[in-house]
Amino acid sequence: MRFGRARTPWVGLAQVRLPGRRRTWAGELAWRLMLALGLLLVLTLIVYLDRDAYVDHAAGDGVSFLDALYYATVTMTTTGYGDITPVADHARLINTLLVTPIRIAFLVLLVGTTVEVLANEGRRALADSRWRKTMRNHTVVIGFGTTGQSAVQTLMRGGLTADRIVVIDTDPLAVAAANRAGVAGFEGDATARELLHRAELPKAREVIITVGRDDTAILTTLTVRQLNHGAHVVVAVRDSDNVPLIRQSGADAVITSSDTVGRLMGLSSISPDLGQVIEDLLTTGEGLEVTQRQVEPDEIGQLPDQLTGEKVLAVVRHKTMRRYYEPGVDALAAGDQVVVVRQAAKQRTPRVE
């Protein structure tokens, strides 16, 4: 295996759950069981409705419904004790043309189910291996609760495709929700190094941590930073007192969820219009939006306030951000990035060159 570790068996290791619309294993098993019972019922009715054409050599008292069920069972399973047999010519013809295909279909169903169960682990391992080979510079979202789901939706609206996002959560329902959204997921504890390796976290470009508990967030951040020194790590915390600890653990950006929500509620109460504008800025796809983008070639040499259709809030040059009012914000240069407020992408009118 990679990362210099000894090769270990696939069994017992967390494997990626890829999005799909197939039935669950329980649903598939229930469906096949219903098919088997349906075939058994059909064969039982064939024998019972034509019971006068059969002879019970053991009891000699005719063929009852229970005898028909018994005959169908031993026939479908190819046991064939011979105590109940068809004696009429048409009954033997029905057995040849109808009962035999039913028996073959039952065996195919039984063998197919057995083979699928036996091959399932190997197939999952193969899919896991293929998936891991393609994951580079992706985004790992640890925690797929309300905050994590909103983060994934924002990433996808911002242009990141679902196949470049990986979700890790301890709740199987959360992983299933991620799969329904088209995102691959892992079920397990994000502080487990083996699980993070299987999610290819050492090769990730961004990591978003929204685990709900600050102590878990700190431990997860430490583990993530040990495995990946270059990724951009964003962590959500509940208590602002824990922000310094999170930053010392290696987070590049820390979002205090309770303070942010409380401040927005306070602003909405004191100044409803200001609160509405801020909420508008945080909502993607309508109204106003805040985004960071690369400077276009035709914008090189212009001052930030000369850009049309946008308001520049900050300029990023050589990985250093300067707000629009700070010294050093002069004419835009090649390689600069700008943080702007503009009309949402769905409503924006294309630029006319």
N, C-alpha and C positions, 0 to 999 in steps of 0.2 A: 504494500500500500504506500501511498505518498506520505510526505512529511517525515520520513525516516523511521516510521514505526513498524513493528513486526506485523506480518500478515495475520489477520484474524478472520474467523469465519463470519459469514453474513448473518447467521441466525442470532437473534437477540439484539441486533443493532438497529437503531432507528433508521428507517429508509424514507426517502422523500415520498410524499403523497402528491401525485400529479393531478391536475384538474381533469375531470372526466364526467360523463353522463351515464356511466354504466351502473347497474344495480349493485347494491352492497352484497357481500358474500352471503349474508343471512337471507336477503331477498332472492338471490340466485338459487340458494339451496332450497328455499321454500317453493320457488317456481318449479324446480326440477322434481321435487317431491310430489307436487300437485300433478305434474305430467305422469309420473309413475303410477300414482293412485288412479288417475284417469284411465290409463291403459289397463290396469287391473280391473277396474269397474266395467270397462267395455268388454273385456274377455269374459268376465263373470256373467254379464247379461247375455252374451252370445250362447254360452253353455246352458244357462238356466232357461232361456226361451226355447231352446231346442233340446230340453232335458230328456224327452222321450227317445232321442237318438243315442243316448249314452247309457252305459250299464255300470252299476256299482258292484264289482265282483266281491267286495268285502262284506257289505251288509246285505246286498240283494233287495233293498227296499226302495229302489228308485233314487233319483237325484234331486235333492233339495237345494235351496238357495245356498245353504252352508256348504253342501257338497260342491256346488258350482264354484263358490269362492275358493274352496280348497283346491279343486282341479285347476283353476286359473292361476293360483299361486304357485303350485308345484310345476305347472307347465311353463310359466314365465321365467321361473328360476332354473329351468332345465333339469329339475330334479326327477320328475316323471316316475312315480312309484308304480304305475300301471294298474292300480285298484279301480280307477274309473277310466273307461275308454269309450271312444265313439265307435258305434257298431254300424250305423246306417251309412250308406255310401255318401249321401249329401253332407253328413256331419264330418266325414273324413275329408271330403273336398273342401269344406269350410276351414278345417284345421290346416289344410295344406296352403290354401290361397289367402287366408285371413289371419288365422291364429299364429302361424309361423312368422309372418312379417311383424306382428305385434310383439312376439317374443324377441325378435331381432332388435326392434326399436327399443325395447326395454333394456336389453343388454348393452346397446350402444349408449343409452342414457346413463346406465350404471357405470360403464367403463369410462365414459366421457367425464362424469363427475369425479370419479376417482383420480383420473389422470390430471384433471384441472387442479384438484386439491394438492396433489403431489408436486405439480409443476408451478404452483402459484408463487412459492418462495423464490424459486429460481428466476421466474419471470420478473418479479419485483426487483430482485437483485440486478438483473440485466438493465431494466429501465432506470434504476438508481444509478448504475455505473455510467450509462449513456448521458443521463442528465448532468452528472457531476463534471463530465468532460467539457460541457458547454458553458458552465457557470464561471464567468470572469467579469470583474468590474460590475457586479450586480448590487442590489440593495437588499439588506437583511432587516426585516422588521420583527423585533422580539416583543411579543405581546399583541394580540389581535382583538383587543376589546374595542370600546367605542373610540378611544384615541387612536389606536393602531389602525382601525378601519378607515377613519377620517384621513390619516396620514397616507394610506395606500391609495385612497380615492384621489387625493391631491396630487400624488406622484403620477398617477395614470392620466389625470387631466393635464398635467404639465408635460406630457409626452413620453413618459417612461412606460414601456410595454410590460404587460403582465408577466411575460416569461423572464423578465429581468428582476423580478421581485421574489423573495423567499420569506415565508412567515414561520416563526417558531412560537409555539404556545403549549402550555401544559394541558389545556382543555381540548379534548377531541372535537367538541362541537365548534370551537373556534377554528380549528384546522379544517374542518369540513366546510365552514363558511368561507374560508380563504380559497378552498378548491372551487366552490361555486362561483367565486368572483374571478376564476381563471388563474389563480396564483398557487404555486407549489408551496407545500407546507410540511413542517416537521412537528410531531407531537413529543414533548419532553421538556426537561428542565434546561433553560438556556445557560445555567452556570456549569453544565456538564461539558467539559472540553471536547469529548468525543462527539457529542451531538453538534457542537459548533463546527467541528472539522467536517462532519458529514454534510453540513449546510454550506460548505466551502466558504466559511466566514473569513479565513485568512486571505482570500482573494477578492473579498467584497470591496466596493468603492465607498459605500455608505452603510451605516448601521443606525437604525432608529430603535430606541429602547423605551417601551411603554408598558411596564410590567405591573403598575398599580401600587407597589410597595417600594418605599424609598430605600429600605435596607437591601431588598432584592435588586433594586436598580444599581446600587453602589457595587455590590458583588458582581453583578452581570457586566457592568462597565469595566471593572478591573480585569475580568476574564477576557472580555472582548479586546481590550487594549493590549493585553499580553499576546494574543494571537494575531492581532493586526495593528501594526504601529502607524500605518498610513491612512486608514479609513477615516472618513469624516463621521464622527459619532455624535448623535443628537439624543438627549435623554430627557424624558418628562419626569418631573418630581412633584410631589404634593406639597411639601413643606419647604418654604424658602430658606429655612435654617440649614437645610441639607445641600444647598447649591454649592457651597465651597467644597464639601466632601466629594460631590459628584465631579466637580472640575479637577480636583486633585486625583481622582480615579482615572482621569484621562478623557473626559467628555470635551468635545469642541464647542458644543452649544447645549445649554440647559434651559428647558422651558418649565416654568412653575405654573402648573395647571390651575391650582386653587387661586393664586394671586392674579393670574391672567383673567380668569372668569370673574373674580371679585371686582377687579378694576373695570372690566367691561360693564358689569352690572352697575357699578357706582357711576361711571360716566353716562350710562344710559338714563340713570335717574336724575343726575344733576343737569346734564346737557343732552337731552334726547337726540338732537340732530348729530352731535359729535359721536355718540354711541352708535347711531345708525351708520355713519360713515365708516367707522372702524370695523363694524360687523360686515359692511359691504366689502371692505378691503380684504377681509379674511375669507370671503366667499368666492370660490372660483367659478367662472363661467358666466357671470352676470355683473352688471354695474361696473365698478372699479376693481382693478386687481393690482397687486404689487408683484413685480417680477425682477429677476436679475438676468441680464442678457449681455452678449458680446457686442462691442461697438461695431457698427457696420462700416464698410470701407468709405462710403460717401459721407460719413459723420466725422471722420478723422480730421482734426484741425478746428472743429467747431467747439464753442463753449457749451457747457451742459445746458444752460438756459436757452440755447438756440435750437434745441431739438424740438420738432413739431409733433403734436399729438401725444406727448408724454411730458411728465414732470420728473426731473432727475432728483432723487433723494441723496444719492451717494455715488461715488466713483471708486472702483476697485482697481488699483494699479500695483503690480508686483506683490499681490496677495495682501496689500494694505488697503483698508477701506477708509476713505475720507468723506465726511458728510459734505453736502453742497456748500455749507457756509465756512468750512474749515480752510485754513491756508493750504496752498498747494493744489487746489482744485482749479486747474487751468484748462487749456484746450485739450480735447480728447486725443489720445494717441492710439496707435495700433496695439492691440493686445489688452486694452482697457475693457473693463466691464462696468455697466451702469445698473444701479438699482432704481427702477422707475415706477411711477404710478401712471396707469393708462387705462383705457377702456378695455373691458374684458374681451378675450380673443373671439368669442362667438359673435360679438356685436361690432367688432372693430372693422372699419373700412380699409381695404387694402391700400397701401401706399402707391401713389402715382409717381413714377420715375420721370 
